[in-house]
Amino acid sequence: MIMPDDSEIEFYSYSLPERLAYLLVSLFLGFLALSLSIFAICFLPLSLIKFIAEHDLRSVLAGLAIWLGPVFLAHVSLLFFNSYPQIGLSNEGIYVTVFFVRQVFIPWSEVDKIQKITLPQSRSRLIVVRRLTPFHKLVGWQWGGIFKPAFVVRATLPGRDRVIRAIRERVENKSDSV
């Protein structure tokens, strides 16, 4: 597939302060998850020893809860980290920046639908696609209740209405031609 040059792509980015704020929150949560993971690595074997010695199920449950905390924090950290992607539109498809550094190209044929996110009264939209990253299936689940790759176009994106309109037109044209 021939990729268009940058002059044919119209990019839309969130403001730098907004992106930096979410990056800092993400890094903080990631550091917290790492710290709790180190604690959990030490605590779980001790709770298993106590369970074997005293048949105390509560200690094992506490150990498992301590292990699930870092997993939850890591998930939330990655959600924050990918909350504000740069979005590029071209005649061939969409470019989405993932993890702040990598751009993923999604052809229009792989854009499935646009739907409202699960938060009431939100103007943000979930763009459901056929492929992105494995993590973005969690984004689809978190914001749309579906286990498919997706990304969010938030209400604060400058040019948000143009982005939504362009994507909606392509999705509707694709469904009309089928």
KOLMAR-934149 format. One record per residue (C-alpha): x, y, z; residue number from 1. Coordinates in Angstrom, 2 decimals, always signed. Example, Ala and Ser with C-alpha at 12.3 -4.5 7.8 and 13.67 -1.06 7.14 Angstrom:
! residues 2
xx yy zz kevex
+12.30 -4.50 +7.80 1
+13.67 -1.06 +7.14 2
! end
This chain:
! residues 178
xx yy zz kevex
+0.00 +0.00 +0.00 1
+1.34 +3.43 -0.92 2
+1.18 +5.84 +1.97 3
+0.40 +9.50 +1.26 4
+3.03 +12.08 +2.03 5
+2.51 +14.37 +5.02 6
+1.11 +17.18 +2.85 7
-1.98 +15.05 +2.08 8
-2.74 +14.34 +5.75 9
-4.71 +16.74 +7.94 10
-3.61 +16.32 +11.57 11
-5.64 +17.18 +14.68 12
-3.94 +17.37 +18.09 13
-5.05 +18.09 +21.62 14
-3.43 +21.02 +23.38 15
+0.03 +20.42 +24.80 16
-0.96 +21.24 +28.43 17
-3.85 +18.78 +28.22 18
-1.63 +16.01 +26.83 19
+1.15 +16.71 +29.35 20
-1.28 +16.63 +32.28 21
-2.51 +13.20 +31.24 22
+1.06 +12.03 +30.60 23
+2.08 +13.05 +34.12 24
-0.96 +11.34 +35.66 25
-0.14 +8.25 +33.61 26
+3.49 +8.22 +34.71 27
+2.48 +8.70 +38.35 28
-0.01 +5.80 +38.18 29
+2.58 +3.66 +36.39 30
+5.15 +4.39 +39.12 31
+2.54 +3.59 +41.78 32
+1.69 +0.31 +40.01 33
+5.38 -0.61 +39.86 34
+5.83 +0.17 +43.55 35
+2.81 -1.93 +44.52 36
+4.04 -4.74 +42.28 37
+7.32 -4.90 +44.18 38
+5.37 -5.01 +47.45 39
+3.06 -7.70 +46.04 40
+5.98 -9.87 +44.94 41
+7.15 -9.95 +48.55 42
+3.72 -10.29 +50.16 43
+2.10 -13.10 +48.15 44
+4.65 -15.81 +49.04 45
+4.27 -14.89 +52.72 46
+0.48 -15.17 +52.48 47
+0.80 -18.57 +50.80 48
+3.11 -19.79 +53.57 49
+0.59 -18.58 +56.17 50
-2.23 -20.37 +54.28 51
-0.26 -23.64 +54.20 52
+0.73 -23.37 +57.86 53
-2.55 -22.11 +59.34 54
-5.15 -22.80 +56.59 55
-6.03 -19.10 +56.67 56
-7.85 -18.34 +53.42 57
-8.07 -14.63 +54.25 58
-4.32 -14.21 +53.89 59
-4.39 -15.71 +50.38 60
-7.31 -13.48 +49.38 61
-5.47 -10.46 +50.74 62
-2.39 -11.48 +48.76 63
-4.41 -11.81 +45.57 64
-6.04 -8.43 +46.17 65
-2.62 -6.87 +46.56 66
-1.59 -8.47 +43.24 67
-4.71 -7.15 +41.46 68
-4.07 -3.57 +42.61 69
-1.01 -3.07 +40.40 70
-2.77 -4.71 +37.44 71
-5.68 -2.28 +37.83 72
-3.36 +0.72 +38.21 73
-1.34 -0.31 +35.16 74
-4.58 -0.56 +33.14 75
-5.69 +2.90 +34.28 76
-2.20 +4.27 +33.59 77
-2.29 +2.99 +30.00 78
-5.79 +4.40 +29.54 79
-4.54 +7.83 +30.56 80
-1.44 +7.41 +28.42 81
-3.57 +6.82 +25.29 82
-6.39 +9.23 +26.10 83
-5.30 +12.02 +23.80 84
-3.99 +10.64 +20.49 85
-3.02 +12.82 +17.58 86
-5.39 +12.01 +14.71 87
-4.59 +12.39 +11.03 88
-7.09 +12.12 +8.20 89
-6.24 +11.37 +4.58 90
-8.09 +10.06 +1.55 91
-6.70 +6.59 +2.31 92
-7.51 +6.38 +6.03 93
-6.85 +7.54 +9.59 94
-3.53 +7.93 +11.40 95
-3.69 +7.48 +15.18 96
-0.75 +8.15 +17.48 97
-0.50 +5.41 +20.12 98
+1.61 +5.58 +23.27 99
+2.65 +9.15 +22.29 100
+5.27 +7.96 +19.81 101
+3.99 +5.53 +17.18 102
+1.56 +6.32 +14.40 103
-0.74 +3.54 +13.24 104
-2.41 +3.79 +9.85 105
-5.99 +2.48 +9.62 106
-7.46 +2.26 +6.10 107
-11.04 +3.49 +5.75 108
-12.12 -0.07 +4.95 109
-11.11 -1.05 +8.52 110
-13.12 +1.67 +10.30 111
-16.30 -0.05 +11.51 112
-18.40 +2.54 +13.30 113
-18.70 +5.62 +15.46 114
-20.60 +5.41 +18.72 115
-21.17 +7.48 +21.82 116
-19.01 +6.58 +24.77 117
-20.67 +5.13 +27.85 118
-20.51 +8.36 +29.88 119
-23.85 +10.19 +29.83 120
-23.92 +13.72 +28.40 121
-20.49 +13.32 +26.80 122
-19.74 +14.70 +23.35 123
-16.81 +12.31 +22.99 124
-17.09 +9.54 +20.41 125
-15.61 +6.06 +20.21 126
-14.19 +5.11 +16.82 127
-14.32 +1.32 +16.45 128
-11.78 -0.17 +14.04 129
-10.71 -3.67 +13.03 130
-7.10 -3.33 +14.12 131
-5.04 -1.00 +16.24 132
-3.09 -2.38 +19.21 133
-4.16 -5.18 +21.56 134
-4.42 -2.57 +24.32 135
-7.02 -0.64 +22.33 136
-9.45 -3.54 +22.76 137
-9.50 -2.49 +26.41 138
-10.26 +1.08 +25.31 139
-13.25 -0.24 +23.36 140
-14.39 -2.22 +26.37 141
-13.83 +0.66 +28.81 142
-15.59 +3.37 +26.80 143
-18.06 +1.42 +24.67 144
-18.68 -1.92 +26.31 145
-17.29 -3.81 +23.29 146
-14.12 -5.87 +23.11 147
-12.92 -4.44 +19.78 148
-10.03 -2.07 +19.05 149
-11.12 +1.55 +19.36 150
-9.93 +5.04 +20.16 151
-11.73 +8.05 +21.61 152
-12.20 +11.41 +19.92 153
-12.81 +13.71 +22.86 154
-14.90 +16.86 +22.86 155
-11.78 +18.95 +23.57 156
-10.04 +18.01 +20.31 157
-9.65 +21.15 +18.18 158
-11.51 +20.37 +14.95 159
-13.44 +17.55 +16.62 160
-16.60 +18.20 +14.60 161
-14.68 +18.03 +11.29 162
-12.99 +14.78 +12.37 163
-16.29 +13.16 +13.39 164
-18.03 +14.36 +10.22 165
-15.24 +13.03 +7.97 166
-15.17 +9.65 +9.70 167
-18.97 +9.39 +9.75 168
-19.15 +10.16 +6.00 169
-16.59 +7.45 +5.23 170
-18.32 +4.87 +7.44 171
-21.74 +5.66 +5.95 172
-20.37 +5.59 +2.37 173
-18.78 +2.21 +3.09 174
-22.08 +0.79 +4.38 175
-24.00 +2.24 +1.40 176
-21.69 +0.55 -1.11 177
-22.07 -2.88 +0.50 178
! end
